[in-house]
Amino acid sequence: MYPTFYIILLLTFGVVQSYAKQAPAGHFRGLIRLPEVVATATLTLATFSVRMASSEERTYPTTLEGFGYGFNDEGRLRQIDQETGKLTDRIFDYQVYTSLSENQAHYEALGDVITEYVYQRLEEKEGLKKLYLPDDVAREEATFIFSTKEKLDRPKKLLVLIHGSGVVRAGQWARSLIINDCLDSGTQIPYVNKARELGYEVLLLNTNDNYRTVEGTRKSIRGSRNPTEHAATVLEKYILASQPESVAIVAHSYGGVVTVELAQKYPEFFKRKVFAVGFTDSVHASSLVPEALKKIARNWVTAKDPLDTPLTITKHDIPRHSAGHTKHEMTSYSCMSALFEFLESRYKQFQALGDVAEPENKKSKGDDL
């Protein structure tokens, strides 16, 4: 970016040249007064700079209240009345500015605050603990996941939640649903609560949190440079280290890709410990799914059919069932009851097998599911 003064000089020279070309011969010196040209050019540039600053350098609040919003008792985002300070029934308003780019920037800034709000709620209201990756650097340089316990120790049932791609972070299924619908449909909190009721410990992965800015430089987070590496690091550092008796995974959208890659990389772990995988509108490639995963997984996808209706699948894919909804972002929330029924059914079969380290030629009861 050129200094403002330099731009003024360039603009002034351009104006003078324009006048010189248009003025009759011999009239240039008498007709053009340089101070006026400089003043005009300076004013024009100043106006342009102010307009640019208003859009490019706009600062945003760091709290929901600063944006003029709050969540009501039903977990729905609503506007705050400026005079009374109380929540109203007015929903989120995207059209804040006349500029489309500014409206989008405002929406994204609000989304960042939403992320921090969900993080805070997970800790303060849901009682979850942050576990850092890596844990040998300053915390501002690390990412983190959430756990129902600060130190997992041989959990009987462990549920791992993996969100999709994009802007979502740990604890979220879809930011757009948090803003435009409610916390229940857009966050993983209902899954955490239901899992706890059923005796699970829970881990919430943070697969999209891959970078930190350190001393002005954007750097990849060691062990979490991409979603799959993040998940593998969590698996090795926290899941395997805790020596769980059994593990279930719920993965939404691109989280299904991450899960399939984990199953490829850790086949023995999936064979011995993972008793069920619930996908919600996963976008994995069917040709890459290991055979062992097909026997313990189910994918609830968008469909007009009633919830849990079996759907046609390709020969090499995971069984597909209706999520009871036609919107991709809603599948995790809409299929939750059916998904947990599936997990519990699979767990009963897993328990019935006793020691999962069986001879490979012995057919397990789960093969017929």
Buried (B, 14 or more C-beta within 10 A) or exposed (E): EEEEEEBBBEBBEEBBEEBEEEBEEEEBEEEBEEEEBBEEBBEEBEEEEEEEEEEEEEEEEEEBEEBBBBBEEEBBBBBBEEEEEEBBEEBBEBEBBEEEEBBEBBBEBBBBBBBEBBBEBBBEEBEBBBBBBBEEBEEEBBBBBBBBBEEBEEBEBBBBBBBBBEBBBBBBBBBBBBBBBBBBBBBBBBBBEBBBEEEBBBBBBBBBBBEBEEEEEEEEBBBBBEBBBBBBBBBEBBBBEBEBBBBBBBBBBBBBBBBBBBBBEBBEBBBBBBBBBBBBBBBBEBEEBBEBBBBBBBBBBBBEBEBBBEBEBEEEBBBBBBBBBEBBBBBBBBBBEBBBEBBBEBBEBBEEBEEBEEEEEEEBEBEEB
